[in-house]
Amino acid sequence: MDKLEVANWIATSWYMAVTVIFLAMVVSEDTAARLDMLRRGLIVGALMRRSAALAGYFNSSPVGMTC
């Protein structure tokens, strides 16, 4: 437990376990509507990540520009 890699692995495992339980509880009722909402959220998140990646690739973002 005193090694950083082990602590990170355990924290990640617990986070994923809690997330799976939470998602199972969310989707247990009114499954179709909630899955549609989750899908839309994933698409919006992917579009935001894509925009940020393109801005970073072309150095068009004012955040983090040093020169």
Predicted model as a PDB file, atoms N, CA, C, CB and O in Angstrom, pLDDT in the B-factor column:
MODEL        1                                                                  
ATOM      1  N   MET A   1       0.808  -1.204   0.000  1.00 61.00           N  
ATOM      2  CA  MET A   1       0.000   0.000   0.000  1.00 61.00           C  
ATOM      3  C   MET A   1       0.853   1.270   0.000  1.00 61.00           C  
ATOM      4  CB  MET A   1      -0.920  -0.003   1.197  1.00 61.00           C  
ATOM      5  O   MET A   1       0.345   2.346  -0.317  1.00 61.00           O  
ATOM      6  N   ASP A   2       2.126   1.167   0.346  1.00 73.00           N  
ATOM      7  CA  ASP A   2       2.948   2.372   0.418  1.00 73.00           C  
ATOM      8  C   ASP A   2       3.475   2.802  -0.946  1.00 73.00           C  
ATOM      9  CB  ASP A   2       4.105   2.148   1.361  1.00 73.00           C  
ATOM     10  O   ASP A   2       4.038   3.890  -1.072  1.00 73.00           O  
ATOM     11  N   LYS A   3       3.303   1.974  -1.963  1.00 77.00           N  
ATOM     12  CA  LYS A   3       3.731   2.342  -3.309  1.00 77.00           C  
ATOM     13  C   LYS A   3       2.624   3.130  -4.004  1.00 77.00           C  
ATOM     14  CB  LYS A   3       4.104   1.084  -4.133  1.00 77.00           C  
ATOM     15  O   LYS A   3       1.446   2.793  -3.882  1.00 77.00           O  
ATOM     16  N   LEU A   4       3.001   4.171  -4.728  1.00 81.00           N  
ATOM     17  CA  LEU A   4       2.033   5.043  -5.383  1.00 81.00           C  
ATOM     18  C   LEU A   4       1.229   4.302  -6.443  1.00 81.00           C  
ATOM     19  CB  LEU A   4       2.740   6.232  -6.008  1.00 81.00           C  
ATOM     20  O   LEU A   4       0.033   4.549  -6.593  1.00 81.00           O  
ATOM     21  N   GLU A   5       1.868   3.396  -7.181  1.00 87.00           N  
ATOM     22  CA  GLU A   5       1.169   2.667  -8.236  1.00 87.00           C  
ATOM     23  C   GLU A   5       0.048   1.808  -7.664  1.00 87.00           C  
ATOM     24  CB  GLU A   5       2.148   1.795  -9.020  1.00 87.00           C  
ATOM     25  O   GLU A   5      -1.031   1.717  -8.249  1.00 87.00           O  
ATOM     26  N   VAL A   6       0.304   1.183  -6.528  1.00 90.00           N  
ATOM     27  CA  VAL A   6      -0.702   0.323  -5.903  1.00 90.00           C  
ATOM     28  C   VAL A   6      -1.873   1.166  -5.409  1.00 90.00           C  
ATOM     29  CB  VAL A   6      -0.086  -0.485  -4.735  1.00 90.00           C  
ATOM     30  O   VAL A   6      -3.031   0.796  -5.604  1.00 90.00           O  
ATOM     31  N   ALA A   7      -1.581   2.285  -4.777  1.00 89.00           N  
ATOM     32  CA  ALA A   7      -2.642   3.165  -4.273  1.00 89.00           C  
ATOM     33  C   ALA A   7      -3.484   3.710  -5.427  1.00 89.00           C  
ATOM     34  CB  ALA A   7      -2.037   4.330  -3.457  1.00 89.00           C  
ATOM     35  O   ALA A   7      -4.708   3.788  -5.313  1.00 89.00           O  
ATOM     36  N   ASN A   8      -2.846   4.088  -6.532  1.00 92.00           N  
ATOM     37  CA  ASN A   8      -3.588   4.561  -7.704  1.00 92.00           C  
ATOM     38  C   ASN A   8      -4.478   3.463  -8.278  1.00 92.00           C  
ATOM     39  CB  ASN A   8      -2.621   5.064  -8.779  1.00 92.00           C  
ATOM     40  O   ASN A   8      -5.617   3.727  -8.664  1.00 92.00           O  
ATOM     41  N   TRP A   9      -3.969   2.242  -8.336  1.00 94.00           N  
ATOM     42  CA  TRP A   9      -4.737   1.130  -8.867  1.00 94.00           C  
ATOM     43  C   TRP A   9      -5.955   0.852  -8.001  1.00 94.00           C  
ATOM     44  CB  TRP A   9      -3.866  -0.117  -8.972  1.00 94.00           C  
ATOM     45  O   TRP A   9      -7.048   0.624  -8.521  1.00 94.00           O  
ATOM     46  N   ILE A  10      -5.778   0.869  -6.686  1.00 94.00           N  
ATOM     47  CA  ILE A  10      -6.884   0.615  -5.768  1.00 94.00           C  
ATOM     48  C   ILE A  10      -7.922   1.731  -5.858  1.00 94.00           C  
ATOM     49  CB  ILE A  10      -6.367   0.480  -4.325  1.00 94.00           C  
ATOM     50  O   ILE A  10      -9.122   1.456  -5.889  1.00 94.00           O  
ATOM     51  N   ALA A  11      -7.477   2.984  -5.900  1.00 94.00           N  
ATOM     52  CA  ALA A  11      -8.411   4.109  -6.005  1.00 94.00           C  
ATOM     53  C   ALA A  11      -9.193   4.042  -7.308  1.00 94.00           C  
ATOM     54  CB  ALA A  11      -7.660   5.447  -5.909  1.00 94.00           C  
ATOM     55  O   ALA A  11     -10.399   4.290  -7.321  1.00 94.00           O  
ATOM     56  N   THR A  12      -8.520   3.710  -8.399  1.00 96.00           N  
ATOM     57  CA  THR A  12      -9.202   3.594  -9.690  1.00 96.00           C  
ATOM     58  C   THR A  12     -10.207   2.456  -9.680  1.00 96.00           C  
ATOM     59  CB  THR A  12      -8.189   3.383 -10.812  1.00 96.00           C  
ATOM     60  O   THR A  12     -11.310   2.606 -10.205  1.00 96.00           O  
ATOM     61  N   SER A  13      -9.854   1.339  -9.102  1.00 97.00           N  
ATOM     62  CA  SER A  13     -10.763   0.194  -9.024  1.00 97.00           C  
ATOM     63  C   SER A  13     -12.006   0.527  -8.216  1.00 97.00           C  
ATOM     64  CB  SER A  13     -10.052  -1.009  -8.411  1.00 97.00           C  
ATOM     65  O   SER A  13     -13.117   0.192  -8.629  1.00 97.00           O  
ATOM     66  N   TRP A  14     -11.840   1.174  -7.083  1.00 97.00           N  
ATOM     67  CA  TRP A  14     -12.991   1.562  -6.261  1.00 97.00           C  
ATOM     68  C   TRP A  14     -13.857   2.573  -6.991  1.00 97.00           C  
ATOM     69  CB  TRP A  14     -12.526   2.140  -4.916  1.00 97.00           C  
ATOM     70  O   TRP A  14     -15.084   2.481  -6.942  1.00 97.00           O  
ATOM     71  N   TYR A  15     -13.247   3.533  -7.665  1.00 97.00           N  
ATOM     72  CA  TYR A  15     -14.007   4.530  -8.418  1.00 97.00           C  
ATOM     73  C   TYR A  15     -14.845   3.854  -9.498  1.00 97.00           C  
ATOM     74  CB  TYR A  15     -13.061   5.572  -9.048  1.00 97.00           C  
ATOM     75  O   TYR A  15     -16.023   4.174  -9.659  1.00 97.00           O  
ATOM     76  N   MET A  16     -14.252   2.929 -10.232  1.00 97.00           N  
ATOM     77  CA  MET A  16     -14.983   2.244 -11.289  1.00 97.00           C  
ATOM     78  C   MET A  16     -16.108   1.380 -10.714  1.00 97.00           C  
ATOM     79  CB  MET A  16     -14.028   1.384 -12.119  1.00 97.00           C  
ATOM     80  O   MET A  16     -17.185   1.306 -11.305  1.00 97.00           O  
ATOM     81  N   ALA A  17     -15.876   0.733  -9.584  1.00 97.00           N  
ATOM     82  CA  ALA A  17     -16.906  -0.099  -8.966  1.00 97.00           C  
ATOM     83  C   ALA A  17     -18.092   0.752  -8.521  1.00 97.00           C  
ATOM     84  CB  ALA A  17     -16.327  -0.872  -7.772  1.00 97.00           C  
ATOM     85  O   ALA A  17     -19.242   0.378  -8.748  1.00 97.00           O  
ATOM     86  N   VAL A  18     -17.823   1.881  -7.894  1.00 97.00           N  
ATOM     87  CA  VAL A  18     -18.900   2.764  -7.442  1.00 97.00           C  
ATOM     88  C   VAL A  18     -19.641   3.350  -8.639  1.00 97.00           C  
ATOM     89  CB  VAL A  18     -18.341   3.896  -6.551  1.00 97.00           C  
ATOM     90  O   VAL A  18     -20.863   3.494  -8.598  1.00 97.00           O  
ATOM     91  N   THR A  19     -18.917   3.690  -9.707  1.00 95.00           N  
ATOM     92  CA  THR A  19     -19.549   4.240 -10.897  1.00 95.00           C  
ATOM     93  C   THR A  19     -20.486   3.226 -11.545  1.00 95.00           C  
ATOM     94  CB  THR A  19     -18.491   4.690 -11.898  1.00 95.00           C  
ATOM     95  O   THR A  19     -21.581   3.588 -11.973  1.00 95.00           O  
ATOM     96  N   VAL A  20     -20.080   1.982 -11.622  1.00 96.00           N  
ATOM     97  CA  VAL A  20     -20.927   0.942 -12.216  1.00 96.00           C  
ATOM     98  C   VAL A  20     -22.197   0.753 -11.392  1.00 96.00           C  
ATOM     99  CB  VAL A  20     -20.158  -0.393 -12.324  1.00 96.00           C  
ATOM    100  O   VAL A  20     -23.284   0.621 -11.955  1.00 96.00           O  
ATOM    101  N   ILE A  21     -22.074   0.740 -10.079  1.00 96.00           N  
ATOM    102  CA  ILE A  21     -23.255   0.596  -9.227  1.00 96.00           C  
ATOM    103  C   ILE A  21     -24.179   1.793  -9.401  1.00 96.00           C  
ATOM    104  CB  ILE A  21     -22.847   0.446  -7.748  1.00 96.00           C  
ATOM    105  O   ILE A  21     -25.396   1.627  -9.489  1.00 96.00           O  
ATOM    106  N   PHE A  22     -23.615   3.000  -9.451  1.00 93.00           N  
ATOM    107  CA  PHE A  22     -24.430   4.200  -9.646  1.00 93.00           C  
ATOM    108  C   PHE A  22     -25.168   4.154 -10.979  1.00 93.00           C  
ATOM    109  CB  PHE A  22     -23.557   5.457  -9.573  1.00 93.00           C  
ATOM    110  O   PHE A  22     -26.366   4.429 -11.033  1.00 93.00           O  
ATOM    111  N   LEU A  23     -24.468   3.811 -12.050  1.00 89.00           N  
ATOM    112  CA  LEU A  23     -25.113   3.739 -13.362  1.00 89.00           C  
ATOM    113  C   LEU A  23     -26.181   2.651 -13.410  1.00 89.00           C  
ATOM    114  CB  LEU A  23     -24.072   3.489 -14.446  1.00 89.00           C  
ATOM    115  O   LEU A  23     -27.212   2.830 -14.058  1.00 89.00           O  
ATOM    116  N   ALA A  24     -25.952   1.539 -12.742  1.00 92.00           N  
ATOM    117  CA  ALA A  24     -26.969   0.484 -12.698  1.00 92.00           C  
ATOM    118  C   ALA A  24     -28.221   0.974 -11.985  1.00 92.00           C  
ATOM    119  CB  ALA A  24     -26.419  -0.770 -11.999  1.00 92.00           C  
ATOM    120  O   ALA A  24     -29.336   0.659 -12.401  1.00 92.00           O  
ATOM    121  N   MET A  25     -28.045   1.743 -10.911  1.00 91.00           N  
ATOM    122  CA  MET A  25     -29.211   2.281 -10.200  1.00 91.00           C  
ATOM    123  C   MET A  25     -29.935   3.321 -11.046  1.00 91.00           C  
ATOM    124  CB  MET A  25     -28.786   2.900  -8.860  1.00 91.00           C  
ATOM    125  O   MET A  25     -31.165   3.380 -11.028  1.00 91.00           O  
ATOM    126  N   VAL A  26     -29.193   4.139 -11.784  1.00 87.00           N  
ATOM    127  CA  VAL A  26     -29.809   5.171 -12.608  1.00 87.00           C  
ATOM    128  C   VAL A  26     -30.628   4.558 -13.728  1.00 87.00           C  
ATOM    129  CB  VAL A  26     -28.747   6.098 -13.183  1.00 87.00           C  
ATOM    130  O   VAL A  26     -31.711   5.051 -14.043  1.00 87.00           O  
ATOM    131  N   VAL A  27     -30.137   3.512 -14.324  1.00 88.00           N  
ATOM    132  CA  VAL A  27     -30.764   2.932 -15.511  1.00 88.00           C  
ATOM    133  C   VAL A  27     -31.789   1.854 -15.151  1.00 88.00           C  
ATOM    134  CB  VAL A  27     -29.699   2.345 -16.427  1.00 88.00           C  
ATOM    135  O   VAL A  27     -32.446   1.319 -16.044  1.00 88.00           O  
ATOM    136  N   SER A  28     -31.939   1.527 -13.885  1.00 91.00           N  
ATOM    137  CA  SER A  28     -32.830   0.426 -13.510  1.00 91.00           C  
ATOM    138  C   SER A  28     -34.300   0.710 -13.802  1.00 91.00           C  
ATOM    139  CB  SER A  28     -32.667   0.120 -12.047  1.00 91.00           C  
ATOM    140  O   SER A  28     -35.065  -0.224 -14.043  1.00 91.00           O  
ATOM    141  N   GLU A  29     -34.709   1.967 -13.788  1.00 92.00           N  
ATOM    142  CA  GLU A  29     -36.102   2.321 -14.102  1.00 92.00           C  
ATOM    143  C   GLU A  29     -36.103   3.295 -15.267  1.00 92.00           C  
ATOM    144  CB  GLU A  29     -36.831   2.942 -12.860  1.00 92.00           C  
ATOM    145  O   GLU A  29     -35.202   4.124 -15.395  1.00 92.00           O  
ATOM    146  N   ASP A  30     -37.117   3.192 -16.114  1.00 92.00           N  
ATOM    147  CA  ASP A  30     -37.245   4.047 -17.301  1.00 92.00           C  
ATOM    148  C   ASP A  30     -35.969   3.962 -18.144  1.00 92.00           C  
ATOM    149  CB  ASP A  30     -37.529   5.526 -16.889  1.00 92.00           C  
ATOM    150  O   ASP A  30     -35.356   4.971 -18.495  1.00 92.00           O  
ATOM    151  N   THR A  31     -35.601   2.740 -18.448  1.00 91.00           N  
ATOM    152  CA  THR A  31     -34.305   2.439 -19.063  1.00 91.00           C  
ATOM    153  C   THR A  31     -34.089   3.149 -20.392  1.00 91.00           C  
ATOM    154  CB  THR A  31     -34.173   0.959 -19.269  1.00 91.00           C  
ATOM    155  O   THR A  31     -33.025   3.729 -20.606  1.00 91.00           O  
ATOM    156  N   ALA A  32     -35.051   3.119 -21.273  1.00 92.00           N  
ATOM    157  CA  ALA A  32     -34.853   3.673 -22.613  1.00 92.00           C  
ATOM    158  C   ALA A  32     -34.590   5.175 -22.559  1.00 92.00           C  
ATOM    159  CB  ALA A  32     -36.073   3.388 -23.492  1.00 92.00           C  
ATOM    160  O   ALA A  32     -33.686   5.667 -23.235  1.00 92.00           O  
ATOM    161  N   ALA A  33     -35.352   5.896 -21.781  1.00 93.00           N  
ATOM    162  CA  ALA A  33     -35.183   7.352 -21.702  1.00 93.00           C  
ATOM    163  C   ALA A  33     -33.850   7.718 -21.055  1.00 93.00           C  
ATOM    164  CB  ALA A  33     -36.339   7.983 -20.911  1.00 93.00           C  
ATOM    165  O   ALA A  33     -33.180   8.653 -21.495  1.00 93.00           O  
ATOM    166  N   ARG A  34     -33.470   6.988 -20.021  1.00 92.00           N  
ATOM    167  CA  ARG A  34     -32.211   7.313 -19.331  1.00 92.00           C  
ATOM    168  C   ARG A  34     -30.995   6.923 -20.154  1.00 92.00           C  
ATOM    169  CB  ARG A  34     -32.154   6.616 -17.979  1.00 92.00           C  
ATOM    170  O   ARG A  34     -29.984   7.625 -20.128  1.00 92.00           O  
ATOM    171  N   LEU A  35     -31.074   5.824 -20.881  1.00 91.00           N  
ATOM    172  CA  LEU A  35     -29.971   5.465 -21.769  1.00 91.00           C  
ATOM    173  C   LEU A  35     -29.819   6.489 -22.880  1.00 91.00           C  
ATOM    174  CB  LEU A  35     -30.190   4.071 -22.362  1.00 91.00           C  
ATOM    175  O   LEU A  35     -28.702   6.810 -23.286  1.00 91.00           O  
ATOM    176  N   ASP A  36     -30.943   7.005 -23.374  1.00 94.00           N  
ATOM    177  CA  ASP A  36     -30.891   8.049 -24.393  1.00 94.00           C  
ATOM    178  C   ASP A  36     -30.231   9.304 -23.831  1.00 94.00           C  
ATOM    179  CB  ASP A  36     -32.304   8.372 -24.913  1.00 94.00           C  
ATOM    180  O   ASP A  36     -29.426   9.938 -24.513  1.00 94.00           O  
ATOM    181  N   MET A  37     -30.564   9.668 -22.588  1.00 92.00           N  
ATOM    182  CA  MET A  37     -29.953  10.829 -21.955  1.00 92.00           C  
ATOM    183  C   MET A  37     -28.444  10.625 -21.767  1.00 92.00           C  
ATOM    184  CB  MET A  37     -30.624  11.109 -20.602  1.00 92.00           C  
ATOM    185  O   MET A  37     -27.661  11.542 -22.017  1.00 92.00           O  
ATOM    186  N   LEU A  38     -28.037   9.437 -21.333  1.00 90.00           N  
ATOM    187  CA  LEU A  38     -26.610   9.144 -21.173  1.00 90.00           C  
ATOM    188  C   LEU A  38     -25.880   9.191 -22.511  1.00 90.00           C  
ATOM    189  CB  LEU A  38     -26.418   7.771 -20.522  1.00 90.00           C  
ATOM    190  O   LEU A  38     -24.762   9.699 -22.601  1.00 90.00           O  
ATOM    191  N   ARG A  39     -26.524   8.657 -23.553  1.00 95.00           N  
ATOM    192  CA  ARG A  39     -25.913   8.679 -24.889  1.00 95.00           C  
ATOM    193  C   ARG A  39     -25.710  10.107 -25.366  1.00 95.00           C  
ATOM    194  CB  ARG A  39     -26.781   7.908 -25.895  1.00 95.00           C  
ATOM    195  O   ARG A  39     -24.654  10.443 -25.901  1.00 95.00           O  
ATOM    196  N   ARG A  40     -26.722  10.948 -25.173  1.00 97.00           N  
ATOM    197  CA  ARG A  40     -26.598  12.349 -25.584  1.00 97.00           C  
ATOM    198  C   ARG A  40     -25.491  13.061 -24.812  1.00 97.00           C  
ATOM    199  CB  ARG A  40     -27.927  13.081 -25.382  1.00 97.00           C  
ATOM    200  O   ARG A  40     -24.755  13.869 -25.378  1.00 97.00           O  
ATOM    201  N   GLY A  41     -25.376  12.763 -23.532  1.00 95.00           N  
ATOM    202  CA  GLY A  41     -24.306  13.358 -22.727  1.00 95.00           C  
ATOM    203  C   GLY A  41     -22.923  12.938 -23.202  1.00 95.00           C  
ATOM    204  O   GLY A  41     -21.995  13.746 -23.233  1.00 95.00           O  
ATOM    205  N   LEU A  42     -22.791  11.665 -23.572  1.00 96.00           N  
ATOM    206  CA  LEU A  42     -21.513  11.184 -24.098  1.00 96.00           C  
ATOM    207  C   LEU A  42     -21.161  11.867 -25.417  1.00 96.00           C  
ATOM    208  CB  LEU A  42     -21.556   9.667 -24.290  1.00 96.00           C  
ATOM    209  O   LEU A  42     -20.000  12.196 -25.662  1.00 96.00           O  
ATOM    210  N   ILE A  43     -22.161  12.076 -26.257  1.00 98.00           N  
ATOM    211  CA  ILE A  43     -21.913  12.740 -27.540  1.00 98.00           C  
ATOM    212  C   ILE A  43     -21.485  14.186 -27.321  1.00 98.00           C  
ATOM    213  CB  ILE A  43     -23.169  12.687 -28.431  1.00 98.00           C  
ATOM    214  O   ILE A  43     -20.547  14.658 -27.962  1.00 98.00           O  
ATOM    215  N   VAL A  44     -22.165  14.892 -26.420  1.00 97.00           N  
ATOM    216  CA  VAL A  44     -21.796  16.281 -26.135  1.00 97.00           C  
ATOM    217  C   VAL A  44     -20.376  16.351 -25.555  1.00 97.00           C  
ATOM    218  CB  VAL A  44     -22.812  16.921 -25.153  1.00 97.00           C  
ATOM    219  O   VAL A  44     -19.590  17.220 -25.931  1.00 97.00           O  
ATOM    220  N   GLY A  45     -20.061  15.446 -24.655  1.00 97.00           N  
ATOM    221  CA  GLY A  45     -18.715  15.405 -24.087  1.00 97.00           C  
ATOM    222  C   GLY A  45     -17.654  15.126 -25.139  1.00 97.00           C  
ATOM    223  O   GLY A  45     -16.581  15.730 -25.121  1.00 97.00           O  
ATOM    224  N   ALA A  46     -17.951  14.212 -26.055  1.00 97.00           N  
ATOM    225  CA  ALA A  46     -17.007  13.899 -27.129  1.00 97.00           C  
ATOM    226  C   ALA A  46     -16.798  15.094 -28.048  1.00 97.00           C  
ATOM    227  CB  ALA A  46     -17.500  12.701 -27.938  1.00 97.00           C  
ATOM    228  O   ALA A  46     -15.677  15.352 -28.487  1.00 97.00           O  
ATOM    229  N   LEU A  47     -17.869  15.826 -28.343  1.00 97.00           N  
ATOM    230  CA  LEU A  47     -17.732  17.013 -29.189  1.00 97.00           C  
ATOM    231  C   LEU A  47     -16.902  18.093 -28.494  1.00 97.00           C  
ATOM    232  CB  LEU A  47     -19.117  17.568 -29.558  1.00 97.00           C  
ATOM    233  O   LEU A  47     -16.112  18.783 -29.138  1.00 97.00           O  
ATOM    234  N   MET A  48     -17.081  18.237 -27.195  1.00 96.00           N  
ATOM    235  CA  MET A  48     -16.284  19.223 -26.458  1.00 96.00           C  
ATOM    236  C   MET A  48     -14.807  18.822 -26.439  1.00 96.00           C  
ATOM    237  CB  MET A  48     -16.813  19.374 -25.015  1.00 96.00           C  
ATOM    238  O   MET A  48     -13.928  19.665 -26.615  1.00 96.00           O  
ATOM    239  N   ARG A  49     -14.541  17.536 -26.226  1.00 96.00           N  
ATOM    240  CA  ARG A  49     -13.146  17.060 -26.240  1.00 96.00           C  
ATOM    241  C   ARG A  49     -12.523  17.242 -27.613  1.00 96.00           C  
ATOM    242  CB  ARG A  49     -13.072  15.580 -25.826  1.00 96.00           C  
ATOM    243  O   ARG A  49     -11.358  17.623 -27.727  1.00 96.00           O  
ATOM    244  N   ARG A  50     -13.307  16.967 -28.665  1.00 95.00           N  
ATOM    245  CA  ARG A  50     -12.790  17.129 -30.020  1.00 95.00           C  
ATOM    246  C   ARG A  50     -12.434  18.581 -30.291  1.00 95.00           C  
ATOM    247  CB  ARG A  50     -13.810  16.635 -31.045  1.00 95.00           C  
ATOM    248  O   ARG A  50     -11.387  18.868 -30.871  1.00 95.00           O  
ATOM    249  N   SER A  51     -13.294  19.492 -29.878  1.00 92.00           N  
ATOM    250  CA  SER A  51     -13.030  20.912 -30.084  1.00 92.00           C  
ATOM    251  C   SER A  51     -11.779  21.359 -29.329  1.00 92.00           C  
ATOM    252  CB  SER A  51     -14.234  21.745 -29.643  1.00 92.00           C  
ATOM    253  O   SER A  51     -10.962  22.113 -29.858  1.00 92.00           O  
ATOM    254  N   ALA A  52     -11.639  20.889 -28.096  1.00 90.00           N  
ATOM    255  CA  ALA A  52     -10.456  21.239 -27.315  1.00 90.00           C  
ATOM    256  C   ALA A  52      -9.191  20.651 -27.936  1.00 90.00           C  
ATOM    257  CB  ALA A  52     -10.609  20.753 -25.871  1.00 90.00           C  
ATOM    258  O   ALA A  52      -8.145  21.300 -27.949  1.00 90.00           O  
ATOM    259  N   ALA A  53      -9.282  19.432 -28.446  1.00 90.00           N  
ATOM    260  CA  ALA A  53      -8.115  18.807 -29.075  1.00 90.00           C  
ATOM    261  C   ALA A  53      -7.705  19.555 -30.338  1.00 90.00           C  
ATOM    262  CB  ALA A  53      -8.409  17.339 -29.407  1.00 90.00           C  
ATOM    263  O   ALA A  53      -6.517  19.769 -30.574  1.00 90.00           O  
ATOM    264  N   LEU A  54      -8.675  19.950 -31.144  1.00 90.00           N  
ATOM    265  CA  LEU A  54      -8.350  20.705 -32.361  1.00 90.00           C  
ATOM    266  C   LEU A  54      -7.743  22.068 -32.012  1.00 90.00           C  
ATOM    267  CB  LEU A  54      -9.614  20.892 -33.232  1.00 90.00           C  
ATOM    268  O   LEU A  54      -6.788  22.509 -32.651  1.00 90.00           O  
ATOM    269  N   ALA A  55      -8.298  22.724 -31.008  1.00 88.00           N  
ATOM    270  CA  ALA A  55      -7.758  24.020 -30.591  1.00 88.00           C  
ATOM    271  C   ALA A  55      -6.330  23.858 -30.084  1.00 88.00           C  
ATOM    272  CB  ALA A  55      -8.645  24.657 -29.500  1.00 88.00           C  
ATOM    273  O   ALA A  55      -5.471  24.690 -30.375  1.00 88.00           O  
ATOM    274  N   GLY A  56      -6.076  22.809 -29.339  1.00 85.00           N  
ATOM    275  CA  GLY A  56      -4.723  22.561 -28.849  1.00 85.00           C  
ATOM    276  C   GLY A  56      -3.755  22.192 -29.959  1.00 85.00           C  
ATOM    277  O   GLY A  56      -2.599  22.614 -29.946  1.00 85.00           O  
ATOM    278  N   TYR A  57      -4.220  21.412 -30.913  1.00 87.00           N  
ATOM    279  CA  TYR A  57      -3.359  20.985 -32.010  1.00 87.00           C  
ATOM    280  C   TYR A  57      -2.912  22.166 -32.868  1.00 87.00           C  
ATOM    281  CB  TYR A  57      -4.080  19.960 -32.873  1.00 87.00           C  
ATOM    282  O   TYR A  57      -1.757  22.231 -33.288  1.00 87.00           O  
ATOM    283  N   PHE A  58      -3.817  23.088 -33.122  1.00 87.00           N  
ATOM    284  CA  PHE A  58      -3.492  24.235 -33.959  1.00 87.00           C  
ATOM    285  C   PHE A  58      -3.041  25.451 -33.161  1.00 87.00           C  
ATOM    286  CB  PHE A  58      -4.676  24.599 -34.795  1.00 87.00           C  
ATOM    287  O   PHE A  58      -2.902  26.540 -33.717  1.00 87.00           O  
ATOM    288  N   ASN A  59      -2.809  25.272 -31.852  1.00 83.00           N  
ATOM    289  CA  ASN A  59      -2.376  26.355 -30.966  1.00 83.00           C  
ATOM    290  C   ASN A  59      -3.282  27.580 -31.076  1.00 83.00           C  
ATOM    291  CB  ASN A  59      -0.939  26.747 -31.285  1.00 83.00           C  
ATOM    292  O   ASN A  59      -2.800  28.712 -31.044  1.00 83.00           O  
ATOM    293  N   SER A  60      -4.575  27.364 -31.202  1.00 77.00           N  
ATOM    294  CA  SER A  60      -5.509  28.479 -31.320  1.00 77.00           C  
ATOM    295  C   SER A  60      -6.180  28.792 -29.996  1.00 77.00           C  
ATOM    296  CB  SER A  60      -6.559  28.178 -32.370  1.00 77.00           C  
ATOM    297  O   SER A  60      -7.027  29.683 -29.930  1.00 77.00           O  
ATOM    298  N   SER A  61      -5.819  28.074 -28.937  1.00 66.00           N  
ATOM    299  CA  SER A  61      -6.392  28.320 -27.635  1.00 66.00           C  
ATOM    300  C   SER A  61      -5.506  29.291 -26.854  1.00 66.00           C  
ATOM    301  CB  SER A  61      -6.573  27.000 -26.867  1.00 66.00           C  
ATOM    302  O   SER A  61      -4.291  29.096 -26.807  1.00 66.00           O  
ATOM    303  N   PRO A  62      -6.074  30.323 -26.245  1.00 67.00           N  
ATOM    304  CA  PRO A  62      -5.252  31.258 -25.471  1.00 67.00           C  
ATOM    305  C   PRO A  62      -4.742  30.655 -24.166  1.00 67.00           C  
ATOM    306  CB  PRO A  62      -6.044  32.511 -25.170  1.00 67.00           C  
ATOM    307  O   PRO A  62      -3.820  31.198 -23.558  1.00 67.00           O  
ATOM    308  N   VAL A  63      -5.316  29.558 -23.733  1.00 64.00           N  
ATOM    309  CA  VAL A  63      -4.885  28.917 -22.486  1.00 64.00           C  
ATOM    310  C   VAL A  63      -3.615  28.136 -22.747  1.00 64.00           C  
ATOM    311  CB  VAL A  63      -5.991  27.987 -21.915  1.00 64.00           C  
ATOM    312  O   VAL A  63      -3.591  27.276 -23.627  1.00 64.00           O  
ATOM    313  N   GLY A  64      -2.582  28.412 -22.015  1.00 58.00           N  
ATOM    314  CA  GLY A  64      -1.357  27.652 -22.104  1.00 58.00           C  
ATOM    315  C   GLY A  64      -0.394  28.107 -23.204  1.00 58.00           C  
ATOM    316  O   GLY A  64       0.647  27.478 -23.391  1.00 58.00           O  
ATOM    317  N   MET A  65      -0.704  29.165 -23.928  1.00 54.00           N  
ATOM    318  CA  MET A  65       0.203  29.653 -24.959  1.00 54.00           C  
ATOM    319  C   MET A  65       1.301  30.459 -24.287  1.00 54.00           C  
ATOM    320  CB  MET A  65      -0.552  30.509 -26.021  1.00 54.00           C  
ATOM    321  O   MET A  65       1.018  31.347 -23.482  1.00 54.00           O  
ATOM    322  N   THR A  66       2.558  30.154 -24.614  1.00 55.00           N  
ATOM    323  CA  THR A  66       3.669  30.798 -23.931  1.00 55.00           C  
ATOM    324  C   THR A  66       4.422  31.792 -24.808  1.00 55.00           C  
ATOM    325  CB  THR A  66       4.617  29.758 -23.429  1.00 55.00           C  
ATOM    326  O   THR A  66       5.119  32.655 -24.275  1.00 55.00           O  
ATOM    327  N   CYS A  67       4.310  31.707 -26.113  1.00 49.00           N  
ATOM    328  CA  CYS A  67       5.099  32.602 -26.927  1.00 49.00           C  
ATOM    329  C   CYS A  67       4.291  33.691 -27.463  1.00 49.00           C  
ATOM    330  CB  CYS A  67       5.747  31.891 -28.021  1.00 49.00           C  
ATOM    331  O   CYS A  67       4.808  34.548 -28.181  1.00 49.00           O  
TER     332      CYS A  67                                                      
ENDMDL                                                                          
END                                                                             
